[in-house]
Amino acid sequence: APPPPLPPPPLPKPEPKPQVVHPAPKGPDHALVEKKVEEKSLADIRERLAARRAEAQREEEKSQRQEAARQRQQKAARQQAAEATRLERERQQLADTISRIKAEEQTRVAEARAGAEREQRVAAIRAAAASQAVVVAEGHRSTYQEGVGRAIKSNFTLPPNVPKESKLVTKMRVRVDLAGELLDVVLESPSGNQYFDDAVERAVKKSTPLQPPPDDLSLLDAFDGSAVTLYFEFRSDEL
Protein backbone atom coordinates (compact mmCIF):
# COMPACT_ATOMS: atom_id res chain seq x y z
CA ALA A 1 0.00 0.00 0.00
CA PRO A 2 1.18 3.38 -0.73
CA PRO A 3 2.45 5.20 2.08
CA PRO A 4 0.24 7.79 3.50
CA PRO A 5 0.80 11.41 2.36
CA LEU A 6 3.03 13.50 4.30
CA PRO A 7 1.47 16.15 6.34
CA PRO A 8 1.84 19.72 4.90
CA PRO A 9 4.67 21.71 6.21
CA PRO A 10 3.78 24.10 8.94
CA LEU A 11 3.15 27.75 7.95
CA PRO A 12 5.89 30.15 8.92
CA LYS A 13 5.13 32.31 11.83
CA PRO A 14 4.55 35.93 10.91
CA GLU A 15 7.43 38.21 11.70
CA PRO A 16 6.67 40.70 14.33
CA LYS A 17 6.26 44.34 13.07
CA PRO A 18 9.13 46.52 14.00
CA GLN A 19 8.28 48.89 16.75
CA VAL A 20 8.76 52.57 15.79
CA VAL A 21 10.61 54.11 18.57
CA HIS A 22 9.90 57.83 18.78
CA PRO A 23 12.68 59.79 20.33
CA ALA A 24 11.72 61.49 23.42
CA PRO A 25 10.86 65.14 22.71
CA LYS A 26 13.68 67.40 23.53
CA GLY A 27 13.17 70.55 25.44
CA PRO A 28 13.61 73.97 23.66
CA ASP A 29 17.15 75.01 22.85
CA HIS A 30 17.33 78.28 24.72
CA ALA A 31 20.58 79.31 23.07
CA LEU A 32 19.10 78.84 19.62
CA VAL A 33 15.95 80.68 20.59
CA GLU A 34 17.96 83.53 21.99
CA LYS A 35 20.09 83.59 18.86
CA LYS A 36 17.03 83.74 16.65
CA VAL A 37 15.50 86.45 18.79
CA GLU A 38 18.75 88.38 18.69
CA GLU A 39 19.02 87.94 14.95
CA LYS A 40 15.44 89.16 14.50
CA SER A 41 16.09 92.13 16.74
CA LEU A 42 19.23 92.97 14.77
CA ALA A 43 17.27 92.63 11.54
CA ASP A 44 14.57 94.92 12.90
CA ILE A 45 17.19 97.39 14.02
CA ARG A 46 18.90 97.24 10.65
CA GLU A 47 15.57 97.71 8.92
CA ARG A 48 14.70 100.70 11.10
CA LEU A 49 18.18 102.15 10.58
CA ALA A 50 17.87 101.62 6.84
CA ALA A 51 14.44 103.25 6.91
CA ARG A 52 15.84 106.16 8.92
CA ARG A 53 18.80 106.49 6.59
CA ALA A 54 16.45 106.40 3.59
CA GLU A 55 14.24 109.01 5.23
CA ALA A 56 17.27 111.10 6.10
CA GLN A 57 18.49 110.73 2.52
CA ARG A 58 15.09 111.79 1.22
CA GLU A 59 15.06 114.76 3.58
CA GLU A 60 18.61 115.67 2.55
CA GLU A 61 17.71 115.44 -1.12
CA LYS A 62 14.56 117.46 -0.47
CA SER A 63 16.58 120.03 1.42
CA GLN A 64 19.14 120.13 -1.38
CA ARG A 65 16.37 120.58 -3.94
CA GLN A 66 14.84 123.34 -1.87
CA GLU A 67 18.25 124.98 -1.43
CA ALA A 68 18.94 124.70 -5.15
CA ALA A 69 15.51 126.19 -5.89
CA ARG A 70 16.15 128.99 -3.39
CA GLN A 71 19.54 129.69 -4.96
CA ARG A 72 17.98 129.68 -8.41
CA GLN A 73 15.33 132.11 -7.23
CA GLN A 74 17.97 134.31 -5.63
CA LYS A 75 20.08 134.16 -8.79
CA ALA A 76 17.05 134.98 -10.92
CA ALA A 77 16.18 137.82 -8.56
CA ARG A 78 19.75 139.14 -8.74
CA GLN A 79 19.70 138.86 -12.52
CA GLN A 80 16.35 140.64 -12.69
CA ALA A 81 17.65 143.34 -10.37
CA ALA A 82 20.83 143.67 -12.43
CA GLU A 83 18.80 143.78 -15.64
CA ALA A 84 16.47 146.37 -14.14
CA THR A 85 19.49 148.41 -13.04
CA ARG A 86 21.04 148.10 -16.49
CA LEU A 87 17.81 149.11 -18.20
CA GLU A 88 17.38 152.04 -15.85
CA ARG A 89 20.96 153.10 -16.49
CA GLU A 90 20.44 152.84 -20.25
CA ARG A 91 17.14 154.70 -19.95
CA GLN A 92 18.83 157.45 -17.99
CA GLN A 93 21.72 157.57 -20.46
CA LEU A 94 19.23 157.77 -23.33
CA ALA A 95 17.30 160.51 -21.55
CA ASP A 96 20.55 162.39 -20.90
CA THR A 97 21.56 161.97 -24.54
CA ILE A 98 18.18 163.20 -25.75
CA SER A 99 18.35 166.16 -23.37
CA ARG A 100 21.89 166.95 -24.54
CA ILE A 101 20.89 166.67 -28.20
CA LYS A 102 17.86 168.89 -27.59
CA ALA A 103 20.01 171.42 -25.77
CA GLU A 104 22.60 171.33 -28.55
CA GLU A 105 19.86 171.67 -31.16
CA GLN A 106 18.34 174.59 -29.29
CA THR A 107 21.77 176.19 -29.01
CA ARG A 108 22.42 175.54 -32.70
CA VAL A 109 19.04 176.97 -33.68
CA ALA A 110 19.59 179.99 -31.44
CA GLU A 111 23.07 180.51 -32.85
CA ALA A 112 21.79 180.05 -36.39
CA ARG A 113 18.97 182.51 -35.73
CA ALA A 114 21.39 184.97 -34.18
CA GLY A 115 23.78 184.45 -37.10
CA ALA A 116 20.97 184.94 -39.59
CA GLU A 117 19.88 188.09 -37.80
CA ARG A 118 23.46 189.36 -37.82
CA GLU A 119 23.77 188.54 -41.49
CA GLN A 120 20.48 190.29 -42.17
CA ARG A 121 21.64 193.36 -40.27
CA VAL A 122 25.00 193.31 -42.04
CA ALA A 123 23.28 192.73 -45.38
CA ALA A 124 20.89 195.58 -44.65
CA ILE A 125 23.80 197.83 -43.71
CA ARG A 126 25.70 196.76 -46.78
CA ALA A 127 22.65 197.15 -48.96
CA ALA A 128 22.04 200.60 -47.54
CA ALA A 129 25.69 201.48 -48.00
CA ALA A 130 25.70 199.99 -51.48
CA SER A 131 22.49 201.77 -52.33
CA GLN A 132 23.95 205.00 -51.09
CA ALA A 133 27.17 204.28 -52.97
CA VAL A 134 25.17 203.51 -56.09
CA VAL A 135 23.28 206.76 -55.68
CA VAL A 136 26.56 208.60 -55.32
CA ALA A 137 28.08 206.68 -58.24
CA GLU A 138 25.04 207.42 -60.36
CA GLY A 139 25.52 211.07 -59.58
CA HIS A 140 29.17 210.79 -60.59
CA ARG A 141 28.16 209.00 -63.80
CA SER A 142 25.69 211.70 -64.64
CA THR A 143 28.30 214.37 -64.01
CA TYR A 144 30.91 212.43 -65.97
CA GLN A 145 28.55 211.85 -68.88
CA GLU A 146 27.67 215.55 -68.97
CA GLY A 147 31.37 216.38 -69.09
CA VAL A 148 31.97 213.91 -71.91
CA GLY A 149 28.94 215.27 -73.74
CA ARG A 150 30.30 218.80 -73.47
CA ALA A 151 33.67 217.62 -74.79
CA ILE A 152 31.98 215.96 -77.76
CA LYS A 153 29.83 219.00 -78.46
CA SER A 154 32.92 221.21 -78.37
CA ASN A 155 34.39 219.11 -81.18
CA PHE A 156 31.19 218.97 -83.23
CA THR A 157 30.82 220.90 -86.45
CA LEU A 158 27.43 221.01 -88.09
CA PRO A 159 27.71 220.05 -91.76
CA PRO A 160 26.83 222.96 -94.13
CA ASN A 161 24.14 220.94 -95.83
CA VAL A 162 22.35 220.25 -92.54
CA PRO A 163 20.15 223.13 -91.41
CA LYS A 164 20.27 223.69 -87.68
CA GLU A 165 16.53 224.09 -87.45
CA SER A 166 16.08 220.62 -88.90
CA LYS A 167 15.81 219.25 -85.35
CA LEU A 168 17.63 216.04 -86.12
CA VAL A 169 18.18 213.56 -83.28
CA THR A 170 20.78 210.79 -83.22
CA LYS A 171 21.64 208.37 -80.41
CA MET A 172 25.14 207.01 -79.83
CA ARG A 173 26.55 204.32 -77.56
CA VAL A 174 30.11 205.08 -76.44
CA ARG A 175 32.50 202.77 -74.53
CA VAL A 176 35.38 204.37 -72.65
CA ASP A 177 38.10 202.45 -70.80
CA LEU A 178 39.40 203.32 -67.35
CA ALA A 179 42.07 205.58 -68.87
CA GLY A 180 39.51 207.57 -70.85
CA GLU A 181 40.42 206.08 -74.21
CA LEU A 182 37.57 205.60 -76.64
CA LEU A 183 37.04 201.90 -77.31
CA ASP A 184 33.92 201.93 -79.41
CA VAL A 185 31.23 204.19 -80.77
CA VAL A 186 28.02 202.72 -82.15
CA LEU A 187 25.10 204.46 -83.80
CA GLU A 188 22.15 203.22 -81.79
CA SER A 189 19.43 205.28 -83.47
CA PRO A 190 20.18 207.20 -86.67
CA SER A 191 18.70 210.61 -87.26
CA GLY A 192 17.80 209.93 -90.85
CA ASN A 193 20.48 212.27 -92.08
CA GLN A 194 23.75 210.54 -92.83
CA TYR A 195 25.74 213.78 -92.82
CA PHE A 196 24.57 214.66 -89.35
CA ASP A 197 25.20 211.18 -87.98
CA ASP A 198 28.71 211.08 -89.44
CA ALA A 199 29.47 214.51 -88.00
CA VAL A 200 28.43 213.36 -84.52
CA GLU A 201 30.60 210.25 -84.79
CA ARG A 202 33.59 212.36 -85.90
CA ALA A 203 33.08 214.64 -82.91
CA VAL A 204 33.08 211.65 -80.55
CA LYS A 205 36.29 210.23 -82.01
CA LYS A 206 37.92 213.66 -82.05
CA SER A 207 37.26 214.04 -78.31
CA THR A 208 39.41 211.07 -77.32
CA PRO A 209 41.17 210.70 -74.97
CA LEU A 210 38.32 211.60 -72.70
CA GLN A 211 38.47 212.25 -69.00
CA PRO A 212 38.98 208.94 -67.10
CA PRO A 213 35.72 207.76 -65.53
CA PRO A 214 35.35 207.89 -61.72
CA ASP A 215 36.33 204.72 -59.87
CA ASP A 216 32.92 204.21 -58.32
CA LEU A 217 31.31 203.77 -61.73
CA SER A 218 32.29 200.12 -61.25
CA LEU A 219 29.24 199.91 -58.98
CA LEU A 220 26.93 200.60 -61.90
CA ASP A 221 25.58 198.31 -64.57
CA ALA A 222 27.24 200.60 -67.11
CA PHE A 223 30.61 199.16 -66.05
CA ASP A 224 31.53 195.79 -67.60
CA GLY A 225 34.81 195.23 -65.79
CA SER A 226 37.09 197.10 -68.16
CA ALA A 227 35.06 199.94 -69.63
CA VAL A 228 32.09 202.21 -69.07
CA THR A 229 29.24 202.38 -71.54
CA LEU A 230 27.59 205.76 -72.03
CA TYR A 231 24.53 206.65 -74.06
CA PHE A 232 24.16 210.05 -75.69
CA GLU A 233 21.38 211.80 -77.55
CA PHE A 234 22.49 214.59 -79.82
CA ARG A 235 20.07 217.17 -81.27
CA SER A 236 20.98 219.31 -84.18
CA ASP A 237 19.31 222.39 -82.68
CA GLU A 238 21.39 222.05 -79.48
CA LEU A 239 24.82 221.57 -81.02
C-alpha positions in Angstrom: 0.0 0.0 0.0 1.2 3.4 -0.7 2.5 5.2 2.1 0.2 7.8 3.5 0.8 11.4 2.4 3.0 13.5 4.3 1.5 16.2 6.3 1.8 19.7 4.9 4.7 21.7 6.2 3.8 24.1 8.9 3.1 27.8 7.9 5.9 30.1 8.9 5.1 32.3 11.8 4.5 35.9 10.9 7.4 38.2 11.7 6.7 40.7 14.3 6.3 44.3 13.1 9.1 46.5 14.0 8.3 48.9 16.7 8.8 52.6 15.8 10.6 54.1 18.6 9.9 57.8 18.8 12.7 59.8 20.3 11.7 61.5 23.4 10.9 65.1 22.7 13.7 67.4 23.5 13.2 70.5 25.4 13.6 74.0 23.7 17.1 75.0 22.9 17.3 78.3 24.7 20.6 79.3 23.1 19.1 78.8 19.6 16.0 80.7 20.6 18.0 83.5 22.0 20.1 83.6 18.9 17.0 83.7 16.7 15.5 86.5 18.8 18.7 88.4 18.7 19.0 87.9 14.9 15.4 89.2 14.5 16.1 92.1 16.7 19.2 93.0 14.8 17.3 92.6 11.5 14.6 94.9 12.9 17.2 97.4 14.0 18.9 97.2 10.7 15.6 97.7 8.9 14.7 100.7 11.1 18.2 102.1 10.6 17.9 101.6 6.8 14.4 103.3 6.9 15.8 106.2 8.9 18.8 106.5 6.6 16.4 106.4 3.6 14.2 109.0 5.2 17.3 111.1 6.1 18.5 110.7 2.5 15.1 111.8 1.2 15.1 114.8 3.6 18.6 115.7 2.6 17.7 115.4 -1.1 14.6 117.5 -0.5 16.6 120.0 1.4 19.1 120.1 -1.4 16.4 120.6 -3.9 14.8 123.3 -1.9 18.2 125.0 -1.4 18.9 124.7 -5.1 15.5 126.2 -5.9 16.2 129.0 -3.4 19.5 129.7 -5.0 18.0 129.7 -8.4 15.3 132.1 -7.2 18.0 134.3 -5.6 20.1 134.2 -8.8 17.1 135.0 -10.9 16.2 137.8 -8.6 19.8 139.1 -8.7 19.7 138.9 -12.5 16.4 140.6 -12.7 17.6 143.3 -10.4 20.8 143.7 -12.4 18.8 143.8 -15.6 16.5 146.4 -14.1 19.5 148.4 -13.0 21.0 148.1 -16.5 17.8 149.1 -18.2 17.4 152.0 -15.9 21.0 153.1 -16.5 20.4 152.8 -20.2 17.1 154.7 -20.0 18.8 157.5 -18.0 21.7 157.6 -20.5 19.2 157.8 -23.3 17.3 160.5 -21.6 20.5 162.4 -20.9 21.6 162.0 -24.5 18.2 163.2 -25.7 18.4 166.2 -23.4 21.9 166.9 -24.5 20.9 166.7 -28.2 17.9 168.9 -27.6 20.0 171.4 -25.8 22.6 171.3 -28.5 19.9 171.7 -31.2 18.3 174.6 -29.3 21.8 176.2 -29.0 22.4 175.5 -32.7 19.0 177.0 -33.7 19.6 180.0 -31.4 23.1 180.5 -32.8 21.8 180.0 -36.4 19.0 182.5 -35.7 21.4 185.0 -34.2 23.8 184.5 -37.1 21.0 184.9 -39.6 19.9 188.1 -37.8 23.5 189.4 -37.8 23.8 188.5 -41.5 20.5 190.3 -42.2 21.6 193.4 -40.3 25.0 193.3 -42.0 23.3 192.7 -45.4 20.9 195.6 -44.7 23.8 197.8 -43.7 25.7 196.8 -46.8 22.7 197.2 -49.0 22.0 200.6 -47.5 25.7 201.5 -48.0 25.7 200.0 -51.5 22.5 201.8 -52.3 24.0 205.0 -51.1 27.2 204.3 -53.0 25.2 203.5 -56.1 23.3 206.8 -55.7 26.6 208.6 -55.3 28.1 206.7 -58.2 25.0 207.4 -60.4 25.5 211.1 -59.6 29.2 210.8 -60.6 28.2 209.0 -63.8 25.7 211.7 -64.6 28.3 214.4 -64.0 30.9 212.4 -66.0 28.6 211.8 -68.9 27.7 215.5 -69.0 31.4 216.4 -69.1 32.0 213.9 -71.9 28.9 215.3 -73.7 30.3 218.8 -73.5 33.7 217.6 -74.8 32.0 216.0 -77.8 29.8 219.0 -78.5 32.9 221.2 -78.4 34.4 219.1 -81.2 31.2 219.0 -83.2 30.8 220.9 -86.5 27.4 221.0 -88.1 27.7 220.1 -91.8 26.8 223.0 -94.1 24.1 220.9 -95.8 22.3 220.2 -92.5 20.1 223.1 -91.4 20.3 223.7 -87.7 16.5 224.1 -87.5 16.1 220.6 -88.9 15.8 219.3 -85.3 17.6 216.0 -86.1 18.2 213.6 -83.3 20.8 210.8 -83.2 21.6 208.4 -80.4 25.1 207.0 -79.8 26.5 204.3 -77.6 30.1 205.1 -76.4 32.5 202.8 -74.5 35.4 204.4 -72.6 38.1 202.5 -70.8 39.4 203.3 -67.3 42.1 205.6 -68.9 39.5 207.6 -70.8 40.4 206.1 -74.2 37.6 205.6 -76.6 37.0 201.9 -77.3 33.9 201.9 -79.4 31.2 204.2 -80.8 28.0 202.7 -82.1 25.1 204.5 -83.8 22.1 203.2 -81.8 19.4 205.3 -83.5 20.2 207.2 -86.7 18.7 210.6 -87.3 17.8 209.9 -90.9 20.5 212.3 -92.1 23.8 210.5 -92.8 25.7 213.8 -92.8 24.6 214.7 -89.4 25.2 211.2 -88.0 28.7 211.1 -89.4 29.5 214.5 -88.0 28.4 213.4 -84.5 30.6 210.2 -84.8 33.6 212.4 -85.9 33.1 214.6 -82.9 33.1 211.7 -80.6 36.3 210.2 -82.0 37.9 213.7 -82.0 37.3 214.0 -78.3 39.4 211.1 -77.3 41.2 210.7 -75.0 38.3 211.6 -72.7 38.5 212.2 -69.0 39.0 208.9 -67.1 35.7 207.8 -65.5 35.4 207.9 -61.7 36.3 204.7 -59.9 32.9 204.2 -58.3 31.3 203.8 -61.7 32.3 200.1 -61.3 29.2 199.9 -59.0 26.9 200.6 -61.9 25.6 198.3 -64.6 27.2 200.6 -67.1 30.6 199.2 -66.1 31.5 195.8 -67.6 34.8 195.2 -65.8 37.1 197.1 -68.2 35.1 199.9 -69.6 32.1 202.2 -69.1 29.2 202.4 -71.5 27.6 205.8 -72.0 24.5 206.6 -74.1 24.2 210.0 -75.7 21.4 211.8 -77.5 22.5 214.6 -79.8 20.1 217.2 -81.3 21.0 219.3 -84.2 19.3 222.4 -82.7 21.4 222.1 -79.5 24.8 221.6 -81.0 
